[in-house]
Amino acid sequence: MIKSLDKVLQDTNLNSQTLKALAENSFDSVLITDATARTKILYANKAFKNLTGYSPAEVLGKTPKILQGPATDKKVIARLAKTLSAGGRFEGKAINYKKDGTPFLMHWRVVPVKLGKNTNVWLAIQRETFSL
C-alpha cells in the first residue's frame, strides 16, 4: 500500500528529518529562497555546489541572479518573475554560469511553499541539461 507523503510525515520530528535527508541526498540541486522581492537564498544543498561550484555558505543571503550572465535569456527570467509574482509554479531552461564562469544549460522548477494562502519560501529544483 502506498501512503501519501502527508501521512508518512505526520510526526513532526520525522517530518523535519525526512525532508532534510531528502534535500541533502538529492542528485538534483535544491535551493530555497525567501518570498520577498529580493529572493535571498536561505538554503542550498550539496548538489548545488556540484552543479554551480558555489558552496552553500557562499550563496546564503545572496540572490540566484549570481548564476546569470550575458547569455542568460532575459525572456525566460521575465517569465519567471511574472509567474512568481502571481504565486504560480515555474519551469524553464536557461543558460546560467558556474562560479568559474563556465556557462551551462540549467533546467529548473520553482514552486511556492505556502502556509495558508501566503507564500513563505520558494523551492527551486535544478539540474544541468546537456541539450540546447
MARGUSE-691081 format. One record per atom (N, C-alpha, C): residue number from 0; y negated, z negated, x; chain. Coordinates in steps of 0.001 Angstrom, whole numbers, plus 500000, padded with zeros to 6 digits. Example, Ala and Ser with C-alpha at 12.3 -4.5 7.8 and 13.67 -1.06 7.14 Angstrom:
2
FIRO; nr; y; z; x; kette
FIRO; 0; 505690; 492200; 513190; A
FIRO; 0; 504500; 492200; 512300; A
FIRO; 0; 503300; 492200; 513200; A
FIRO; 1; 502250; 492920; 512850; A
FIRO; 1; 501060; 492860; 513670; A
FIRO; 1; 499970; 492130; 512900; A
// end
This chain:
132
FIRO; nr; y; z; x; kette
FIRO; 0; 501174; 500000; 500837; A
FIRO; 0; 500000; 500000; 500000; A
FIRO; 0; 498752; 500000; 500890; A
FIRO; 1; 497825; 500860; 500616; A
FIRO; 1; 496582; 500945; 501373; A
FIRO; 1; 495537; 500082; 500680; A
FIRO; 2; 494940; 499186; 501457; A
FIRO; 2; 493891; 498330; 500913; A
FIRO; 2; 492536; 498945; 501218; A
FIRO; 3; 491572; 498681; 500366; A
FIRO; 3; 490219; 499150; 500635; A
FIRO; 3; 489638; 498313; 501772; A
FIRO; 4; 488664; 498873; 502464; A
FIRO; 4; 488016; 498161; 503561; A
FIRO; 4; 487397; 496861; 503067; A
FIRO; 5; 486813; 496877; 501878; A
FIRO; 5; 486220; 495660; 501326; A
FIRO; 5; 487250; 494546; 501213; A
FIRO; 6; 488458; 494885; 500762; A
FIRO; 6; 489495; 493864; 500605; A
FIRO; 6; 489978; 493364; 501956; A
FIRO; 7; 490114; 494262; 502912; A
FIRO; 7; 490568; 493864; 504245; A
FIRO; 7; 489551; 492937; 504898; A
FIRO; 8; 488266; 493175; 504634; A
FIRO; 8; 487201; 492439; 505319; A
FIRO; 8; 486608; 491305; 504485; A
FIRO; 9; 487326; 490815; 503484; A
FIRO; 9; 486798; 489758; 502628; A
FIRO; 9; 486460; 488493; 503405; A
FIRO; 10; 487251; 488144; 504392; A
FIRO; 10; 486994; 486972; 505218; A
FIRO; 10; 485818; 487291; 506139; A
FIRO; 11; 484729; 486538; 506030; A
FIRO; 11; 483502; 486811; 506783; A
FIRO; 11; 483740; 486829; 508289; A
FIRO; 12; 484513; 485881; 508804; A
FIRO; 12; 484780; 485845; 510244; A
FIRO; 12; 485607; 487048; 510681; A
FIRO; 13; 486605; 487391; 509906; A
FIRO; 13; 487422; 488556; 510216; A
FIRO; 13; 486589; 489823; 510090; A
FIRO; 14; 485714; 489867; 509110; A
FIRO; 14; 484820; 490988; 508885; A
FIRO; 14; 484020; 491286; 510141; A
FIRO; 15; 483335; 490306; 510656; A
FIRO; 15; 482489; 490471; 511833; A
FIRO; 15; 483302; 490900; 513052; A
FIRO; 16; 484408; 490249; 513298; A
FIRO; 16; 485227; 490562; 514468; A
FIRO; 16; 485865; 491949; 514366; A
FIRO; 17; 486275; 492331; 513175; A
FIRO; 17; 486883; 493647; 512975; A
FIRO; 17; 485863; 494753; 513209; A
FIRO; 18; 484678; 494605; 512649; A
FIRO; 18; 483646; 495625; 512825; A
FIRO; 18; 483187; 495704; 514278; A
FIRO; 19; 483112; 494565; 514951; A
FIRO; 19; 482750; 494542; 516371; A
FIRO; 19; 483809; 495279; 517194; A
FIRO; 20; 485073; 495002; 516945; A
FIRO; 20; 486154; 495676; 517675; A
FIRO; 20; 486144; 497174; 517400; A
FIRO; 21; 485869; 497552; 516163; A
FIRO; 21; 485800; 498964; 515796; A
FIRO; 21; 484700; 499680; 516584; A
FIRO; 22; 483502; 499102; 516598; A
FIRO; 22; 482378; 499723; 517300; A
FIRO; 22; 482601; 499765; 518808; A
FIRO; 23; 483092; 498683; 519372; A
FIRO; 23; 483266; 498603; 520823; A
FIRO; 23; 484396; 499484; 521342; A
FIRO; 24; 485360; 499812; 520495; A
FIRO; 24; 486516; 500582; 520948; A
FIRO; 24; 486555; 502001; 520410; A
FIRO; 25; 485497; 502413; 519767; A
FIRO; 25; 485425; 503762; 519215; A
FIRO; 25; 485319; 504788; 520332; A
FIRO; 26; 485952; 505934; 520142; A
FIRO; 26; 485788; 507051; 521066; A
FIRO; 26; 484407; 507671; 520895; A
FIRO; 27; 483817; 507519; 519711; A
FIRO; 27; 482503; 508078; 519416; A
FIRO; 27; 481415; 507070; 519758; A
FIRO; 28; 480256; 507594; 520098; A
FIRO; 28; 479083; 506772; 520338; A
FIRO; 28; 478617; 506189; 519011; A
FIRO; 29; 478281; 504902; 519027; A
FIRO; 29; 477747; 504222; 517848; A
FIRO; 29; 476402; 503633; 518245; A
FIRO; 30; 475400; 503945; 517445; A
FIRO; 30; 474046; 503470; 517692; A
FIRO; 30; 473529; 502871; 516389; A
FIRO; 31; 472920; 501697; 516458; A
FIRO; 31; 472309; 501079; 515286; A
FIRO; 31; 470829; 500912; 515588; A
FIRO; 32; 469998; 501384; 514647; A
FIRO; 32; 468551; 501234; 514797; A
FIRO; 32; 468009; 500448; 513614; A
FIRO; 33; 466828; 499879; 513818; A
FIRO; 33; 466197; 499199; 512685; A
FIRO; 33; 465718; 500249; 511684; A
FIRO; 34; 465354; 499809; 510520; A
FIRO; 34; 464959; 500734; 509446; A
FIRO; 34; 463448; 500884; 509348; A
FIRO; 35; 462742; 500579; 510426; A
FIRO; 35; 461294; 500778; 510433; A
FIRO; 35; 460998; 502231; 510806; A
FIRO; 36; 459751; 502615; 510720; A
FIRO; 36; 459353; 503984; 511070; A
FIRO; 36; 459626; 504280; 512545; A
FIRO; 37; 459604; 503264; 513385; A
FIRO; 37; 459815; 503472; 514822; A
FIRO; 37; 461289; 503620; 515169; A
FIRO; 38; 462179; 503151; 514358; A
FIRO; 38; 463631; 503177; 514573; A
FIRO; 38; 464033; 502702; 515969; A
FIRO; 39; 463727; 501447; 516256; A
FIRO; 39; 464100; 500868; 517544; A
FIRO; 39; 465610; 500637; 517598; A
FIRO; 40; 466192; 500896; 518751; A
FIRO; 40; 467627; 500716; 518952; A
FIRO; 40; 467942; 499223; 519030; A
FIRO; 41; 468878; 498793; 518177; A
FIRO; 41; 469321; 497404; 518142; A
FIRO; 41; 470674; 497230; 518827; A
FIRO; 42; 471474; 498298; 518842; A
FIRO; 42; 472834; 498219; 519377; A
FIRO; 42; 473280; 499602; 519826; A
FIRO; 43; 473974; 499641; 520942; A
FIRO; 43; 474647; 500861; 521408; A
FIRO; 43; 475999; 500426; 521980; A
FIRO; 44; 477046; 501175; 521680; A
FIRO; 44; 478362; 500792; 522183; A
FIRO; 44; 478634; 501423; 523551; A
FIRO; 45; 479800; 501120; 524105; A
FIRO; 45; 480179; 501633; 525428; A
FIRO; 45; 480296; 503157; 525421; A
FIRO; 46; 480737; 503720; 524314; A
FIRO; 46; 480879; 505177; 524227; A
FIRO; 46; 479515; 505866; 524300; A
FIRO; 47; 478447; 505170; 523916; A
FIRO; 47; 477094; 505722; 524048; A
FIRO; 47; 476786; 505966; 525517; A
FIRO; 48; 477173; 505022; 526371; A
FIRO; 48; 476952; 505208; 527814; A
FIRO; 48; 477775; 506383; 528325; A
FIRO; 49; 479012; 506506; 527873; A
FIRO; 49; 479849; 507635; 528294; A
FIRO; 49; 479242; 508965; 527862; A
FIRO; 50; 478627; 508990; 526702; A
FIRO; 50; 478026; 510209; 526168; A
FIRO; 50; 476710; 510548; 526848; A
FIRO; 51; 475859; 509548; 527071; A
FIRO; 51; 474481; 509812; 527497; A
FIRO; 51; 474148; 509391; 528926; A
FIRO; 52; 474934; 508485; 529482; A
FIRO; 52; 474611; 507942; 530800; A
FIRO; 52; 473722; 506722; 530734; A
FIRO; 53; 473161; 506421; 529569; A
FIRO; 53; 472325; 505233; 529391; A
FIRO; 53; 473210; 504045; 529024; A
FIRO; 54; 473022; 502925; 529719; A
FIRO; 54; 473751; 501718; 529332; A
FIRO; 54; 473104; 501146; 528069; A
FIRO; 55; 473864; 500397; 527290; A
FIRO; 55; 473276; 499774; 526111; A
FIRO; 55; 472027; 498946; 526446; A
FIRO; 56; 472049; 498214; 527546; A
FIRO; 56; 470904; 497378; 527914; A
FIRO; 56; 469652; 498217; 528171; A
FIRO; 57; 469814; 499434; 528689; A
FIRO; 57; 468674; 500295; 528992; A
FIRO; 57; 467956; 500812; 527749; A
FIRO; 58; 468668; 500904; 526635; A
FIRO; 58; 468080; 501533; 525451; A
FIRO; 58; 467653; 500561; 524363; A
FIRO; 59; 468056; 499310; 524469; A
FIRO; 59; 467679; 498337; 523440; A
FIRO; 59; 466160; 498259; 523330; A
FIRO; 60; 465660; 498333; 522100; A
FIRO; 60; 464223; 498279; 521849; A
FIRO; 60; 463524; 499621; 521977; A
FIRO; 61; 464235; 500636; 522458; A
FIRO; 61; 463654; 501972; 522573; A
FIRO; 61; 464033; 502778; 521341; A
FIRO; 62; 463536; 503990; 521256; A
FIRO; 62; 463832; 504869; 520137; A
FIRO; 62; 464833; 505928; 520587; A
FIRO; 63; 465670; 506443; 519683; A
FIRO; 63; 466607; 507502; 520056; A
FIRO; 63; 465927; 508780; 520568; A
FIRO; 64; 464621; 508860; 520420; A
FIRO; 64; 463888; 510033; 520924; A
FIRO; 64; 464024; 510193; 522425; A
FIRO; 65; 464484; 509147; 523127; A
FIRO; 65; 464688; 509268; 524571; A
FIRO; 65; 465729; 510321; 524905; A
FIRO; 66; 466537; 510706; 523920; A
FIRO; 66; 467565; 511730; 524131; A
FIRO; 66; 467040; 513142; 523903; A
FIRO; 67; 465853; 513276; 523356; A
FIRO; 67; 465310; 514594; 523035; A
FIRO; 67; 464593; 515199; 524238; A
FIRO; 68; 464485; 516538; 524207; A
FIRO; 68; 463808; 517251; 525282; A
FIRO; 68; 463363; 518618; 524822; A
FIRO; 69; 463052; 519490; 525775; A
FIRO; 69; 462464; 520796; 525448; A
FIRO; 69; 463307; 521662; 524508; A
FIRO; 70; 464630; 521602; 524620; A
FIRO; 70; 465469; 522467; 523785; A
FIRO; 70; 465940; 521794; 522493; A
FIRO; 71; 465517; 520567; 522258; A
FIRO; 71; 465888; 519887; 521013; A
FIRO; 71; 465195; 520603; 519854; A
FIRO; 72; 465971; 520983; 518864; A
FIRO; 72; 465460; 521742; 517717; A
FIRO; 72; 464575; 520858; 516839; A
FIRO; 73; 463296; 521151; 516830; A
FIRO; 73; 462330; 520357; 516061; A
FIRO; 73; 462601; 520426; 514556; A
FIRO; 74; 463188; 521533; 514084; A
FIRO; 74; 463501; 521656; 512659; A
FIRO; 74; 464596; 520672; 512264; A
FIRO; 75; 465571; 520492; 513143; A
FIRO; 75; 466649; 519537; 512860; A
FIRO; 75; 466075; 518117; 512838; A
FIRO; 76; 465204; 517815; 513786; A
FIRO; 76; 464601; 516484; 513842; A
FIRO; 76; 463723; 516241; 512611; A
FIRO; 77; 463008; 517262; 512164; A
FIRO; 77; 462188; 517131; 510948; A
FIRO; 77; 463082; 516897; 509725; A
FIRO; 78; 464221; 517592; 509661; A
FIRO; 78; 465171; 517394; 508552; A
FIRO; 78; 465735; 515977; 508594; A
FIRO; 79; 466028; 515487; 509798; A
FIRO; 79; 466496; 514110; 509961; A
FIRO; 79; 465452; 513133; 509425; A
FIRO; 80; 464207; 513279; 509852; A
FIRO; 80; 463135; 512374; 509421; A
FIRO; 80; 462957; 512400; 507912; A
FIRO; 81; 462981; 513578; 507335; A
FIRO; 81; 462808; 513713; 505881; A
FIRO; 81; 463963; 513048; 505135; A
FIRO; 82; 465182; 513270; 505617; A
FIRO; 82; 466361; 512688; 504972; A
FIRO; 82; 466332; 511164; 505052; A
FIRO; 83; 465991; 510637; 506231; A
FIRO; 83; 465959; 509187; 506394; A
FIRO; 83; 464845; 508558; 505571; A
FIRO; 84; 463686; 509213; 505516; A
FIRO; 84; 462582; 508644; 504728; A
FIRO; 84; 462923; 508591; 503246; A
FIRO; 85; 463831; 509461; 502807; A
FIRO; 85; 464283; 509452; 501417; A
FIRO; 85; 465477; 508510; 501208; A
FIRO; 86; 465922; 507867; 502305; A
FIRO; 86; 467037; 506924; 502201; A
FIRO; 86; 468397; 507578; 502165; A
FIRO; 87; 468466; 508859; 502565; A
FIRO; 87; 469720; 509597; 502491; A
FIRO; 87; 470556; 509540; 503748; A
FIRO; 88; 471675; 510237; 503684; A
FIRO; 88; 472593; 510378; 504816; A
FIRO; 88; 472300; 511700; 505492; A
FIRO; 89; 472403; 511725; 506799; A
FIRO; 89; 472098; 512926; 507567; A
FIRO; 89; 473299; 513314; 508418; A
FIRO; 90; 473508; 514612; 508565; A
FIRO; 90; 474485; 515118; 509515; A
FIRO; 90; 473903; 516372; 510146; A
FIRO; 91; 474030; 516483; 511458; A
FIRO; 91; 473474; 517653; 512119; A
FIRO; 91; 473920; 517782; 513556; A
FIRO; 92; 473456; 518855; 514187; A
FIRO; 92; 473719; 519126; 515596; A
FIRO; 92; 472399; 519475; 516253; A
FIRO; 93; 472227; 519045; 517478; A
FIRO; 93; 471024; 519377; 518236; A
FIRO; 93; 471309; 519216; 519720; A
FIRO; 94; 470566; 519942; 520517; A
FIRO; 94; 470658; 519756; 521957; A
FIRO; 94; 469876; 518495; 522299; A
FIRO; 95; 470544; 517587; 522983; A
FIRO; 95; 469925; 516373; 523486; A
FIRO; 95; 470117; 516340; 524993; A
FIRO; 96; 469645; 515285; 525615; A
FIRO; 96; 469670; 515202; 527070; A
FIRO; 96; 470240; 513880; 527533; A
FIRO; 97; 471104; 513964; 528540; A
FIRO; 97; 471666; 512765; 529149; A
FIRO; 97; 470616; 512125; 530060; A
FIRO; 98; 470892; 510953; 530531; A
FIRO; 98; 469971; 510228; 531405; A
FIRO; 98; 469601; 511056; 532636; A
FIRO; 99; 470558; 511813; 533161; A
FIRO; 99; 470295; 512616; 534360; A
FIRO; 99; 469614; 513953; 534057; A
FIRO; 100; 469271; 514185; 532782; A
FIRO; 100; 468577; 515407; 532392; A
FIRO; 100; 469484; 516542; 531956; A
FIRO; 101; 470780; 516349; 532019; A
FIRO; 101; 471730; 517379; 531611; A
FIRO; 101; 471691; 517552; 530088; A
FIRO; 102; 471474; 518788; 529611; A
FIRO; 102; 471496; 518998; 528160; A
FIRO; 102; 472936; 519008; 527635; A
FIRO; 103; 473092; 518592; 526395; A
FIRO; 103; 474395; 518662; 525737; A
FIRO; 103; 474168; 518823; 524242; A
FIRO; 104; 475144; 519430; 523583; A
FIRO; 104; 475059; 519613; 522136; A
FIRO; 104; 475688; 518403; 521469; A
FIRO; 105; 474882; 517693; 520699; A
FIRO; 105; 475350; 516491; 520034; A
FIRO; 105; 475472; 516732; 518535; A
FIRO; 106; 476598; 516337; 518006; A
FIRO; 106; 476843; 516339; 516561; A
FIRO; 106; 476760; 514881; 516144; A
FIRO; 107; 475934; 514605; 515133; A
FIRO; 107; 475819; 513221; 514722; A
FIRO; 107; 475632; 513085; 513230; A
FIRO; 108; 475969; 511877; 512790; A
FIRO; 108; 475848; 511494; 511383; A
FIRO; 108; 475075; 510179; 511356; A
FIRO; 109; 474103; 510087; 510481; A
FIRO; 109; 473307; 508868; 510342; A
FIRO; 109; 473407; 508417; 508885; A
FIRO; 110; 473760; 507153; 508705; A
FIRO; 110; 473905; 506617; 507354; A
FIRO; 110; 473099; 505325; 507230; A
FIRO; 111; 472529; 505102; 506047; A
FIRO; 111; 471815; 503846; 505834; A
FIRO; 111; 472808; 502717; 505568; A
FIRO; 112; 472505; 501544; 506087; A
FIRO; 112; 473266; 500342; 505746; A
FIRO; 112; 472323; 499514; 504888; A
FIRO; 113; 472742; 499317; 503641; A
FIRO; 113; 471859; 498687; 502657; A
FIRO; 113; 472399; 497348; 502190; A
FIRO; 114; 471473; 496466; 501917; A
FIRO; 114; 471756; 495250; 501171; A
FIRO; 114; 470946; 495393; 499904; A
FIRO; 115; 471626; 495562; 498797; A
FIRO; 115; 470927; 495883; 497552; A
FIRO; 115; 470385; 497288; 497651; A
FIRO; 116; 469119; 497459; 497314; A
FIRO; 116; 468505; 498787; 497354; A
FIRO; 116; 467780; 499070; 498670; A
FIRO; 117; 467634; 498045; 499510; A
FIRO; 117; 466872; 498198; 500746; A
FIRO; 117; 467751; 498596; 501920; A
FIRO; 118; 467297; 499591; 502681; A
FIRO; 118; 467980; 499973; 503913; A
FIRO; 118; 467569; 498971; 504982; A
FIRO; 119; 468566; 498307; 505570; A
FIRO; 119; 468292; 497304; 506592; A
FIRO; 119; 468364; 497893; 507995; A
FIRO; 120; 469351; 498758; 508219; A
FIRO; 120; 469512; 499421; 509510; A
FIRO; 120; 470069; 500817; 509271; A
FIRO; 121; 469942; 501650; 510311; A
FIRO; 121; 470565; 502974; 510315; A
FIRO; 121; 471715; 502940; 511294; A
FIRO; 122; 472842; 503515; 510909; A
FIRO; 122; 474026; 503604; 511752; A
FIRO; 122; 474234; 505068; 512110; A
FIRO; 123; 474248; 505356; 513410; A
FIRO; 123; 474456; 506726; 513871; A
FIRO; 123; 475776; 506805; 514629; A
FIRO; 124; 476572; 507789; 514279; A
FIRO; 124; 477828; 508064; 514963; A
FIRO; 124; 477642; 509416; 515631; A
FIRO; 125; 477879; 509448; 516944; A
FIRO; 125; 477524; 510634; 517723; A
FIRO; 125; 478675; 511071; 518613; A
FIRO; 126; 478757; 512396; 518822; A
FIRO; 126; 479733; 512929; 519768; A
FIRO; 126; 479221; 514238; 520338; A
FIRO; 127; 479716; 514545; 521499; A
FIRO; 127; 479355; 515807; 522139; A
FIRO; 127; 480198; 516919; 521529; A
FIRO; 128; 479536; 518023; 521216; A
FIRO; 128; 480197; 519203; 520690; A
FIRO; 128; 480127; 520276; 521766; A
FIRO; 129; 481176; 521012; 521948; A
FIRO; 129; 481216; 521963; 523043; A
FIRO; 129; 480962; 523391; 522618; A
FIRO; 130; 480630; 523609; 521358; A
FIRO; 130; 480305; 524968; 520908; A
FIRO; 130; 478864; 525010; 520439; A
FIRO; 131; 478150; 526038; 520852; A
FIRO; 131; 476745; 526172; 520446; A
FIRO; 131; 476601; 526943; 519189; A
// end
